[in-house]
Amino acid sequence: MLIALLLTSWFTFVELNCENLFDCMHDEGKNDYEYLPTSKRKWDRGKYWKKVNRISKTILSCGGDDDNWQLPDMVALCEVENDTVLHDIVRRSLLRNAGYEYVMTDSRDERGIDVALLYSPFSFRMLDHYALRVEPPEGRHATRDILYVKGQVISDDTLHVFVVHAPSRVDGEKATRPYRLRVADSLCGAIDSIRRVDGGAHVVVAGDFNDYAGDSALVRIARHDMIEVSHDAGGRHGAKGTYKYKGRWGSLDHIFVSRPLYDRLVECRIHDEEFLLEDDEHYGGKQPHRTYVGMRYHDGYSDHLPLVARFRLSD
């Protein structure tokens, strides 16, 4: 397998919000009661394991079609609860033979939601990782940490990766905007630190930013010479965004890369395989096949679709 990877010149990066991938046990100090067997959602082991395998199936499908399939090299995940969930994904799910390793944050998010990065040790050698903690504005709950990972790809280039899950809009976009700007500022400060050492650094920033293209936090990141490669991404089966709200497609998920890495971009697309979609009976067209609609179990995959970016590692 290693020989095959050395011969290829592609690096496939996936970003996916998993839609509340909780285990069904209580974590002390976390408000995860909504996802327990005794809750209104009745989140039990059967539903949990179905969800784990559906997320795994989604990741595997991002590797391409049967004639040109290759295991994604790296997967940025949002809305994963803890180490138990990540262990089950990489060791006990449909991905168990893929050989993925992972790192994740341990944030102060009140529900216990975190971000993680899966990577194939055959195509990425991790050198360092840590969490960037963003202090909340007064009166706000703690948000997810930013995950930073540094390593080498098989071309010996160093890759710097940031995984972000910015604060939600639950209290309104305007009221929560300063918090997302604070996350963007922390991220840009970290990128500046990397560039002071290596002006031509290969940097990827990916995740759920809870903002759409043109919103102020994303503009601030772009002004730090980070290019959003997912800006014009579309699907192959009708998706016009990674998320659909009240009949309107939009993308809360984004992938930014530094200019030197942008020069190696082959494509960035929304992965909207037919099994990830269902009919939108209210507004028409298609929509992501989600796990829950409100409190009603809907037996789906996620309310977000993945982003897939492919890069050329060598000329």
Salt bridges, closest charged atoms under 4 A:
GLU19 OE1 - LYS51 NZ 3.88
GLU19 OE2 - ARG290 NE 3.93
ASP32 OD1 - HIS26 ND1 2.61
GLU34 OE2 - ARG41 NH2 2.54
GLU79 OE2 - HIS165 NE2 3.99
ASP88 OD1 - ARG92 NH1 3.39
GLU101 OE1 - ARG91 NH2 3.23
ASP109 OD1 - ARG144 NH1 3.13
GLU110 OE1 - HIS141 ND1 3.68
GLU135 OE2 - ARG108 NH2 3.34
ASP145 OD2 - ARG133 NH2 2.97
ASP171 OD2 - ARG140 NH1 2.74
GLU173 OE1 - ARG177 NH2 2.81
GLU173 OE2 - ARG180 NH2 3.58
ASP185 OD1 - ARG220 NH1 3.08
ASP192 OD2 - HIS224 NE2 3.24
ASP208 OD2 - HIS165 NE2 3.72
ASP208 OD2 - HIS304 NE2 3.90
ASP211 OD1 - ARG169 NH2 2.86
ASP211 OD2 - ARG180 NE 3.12
ASP215 OD2 - ARG169 NH2 2.69
ASP225 OD1 - ARG259 NH2 3.00
GLU228 OE2 - HIS254 ND1 2.67
ASP232 OD1 - HIS231 NE2 3.65
ASP253 OD2 - HIS304 ND1 2.72
GLU267 OE1 - ARG236 NH2 3.87
GLU267 OE2 - ARG269 NE 3.63
GLU267 OE2 - ARG310 NH1 3.90
ASP272 OD1 - HIS237 ND1 3.75
GLU278 OE1 - HIS289 NE2 3.93
GLU278 OE1 - HIS298 NE2 2.78
ASP279 OD1 - LYS286 NZ 2.62
ASP280 OD2 - LYS244 NZ 2.92
ASP299 OD1 - LYS50 NZ 3.34
ASP299 OD1 - ARG54 NH1 3.35
ASP303 OD2 - ARG290 NH2 3.48
ASP303 OD1 - HIS304 NE2 3.93
ASP315 OD1 - ARG264 NH1 3.91
ASP315 OD1 - ARG312 NH2 3.70
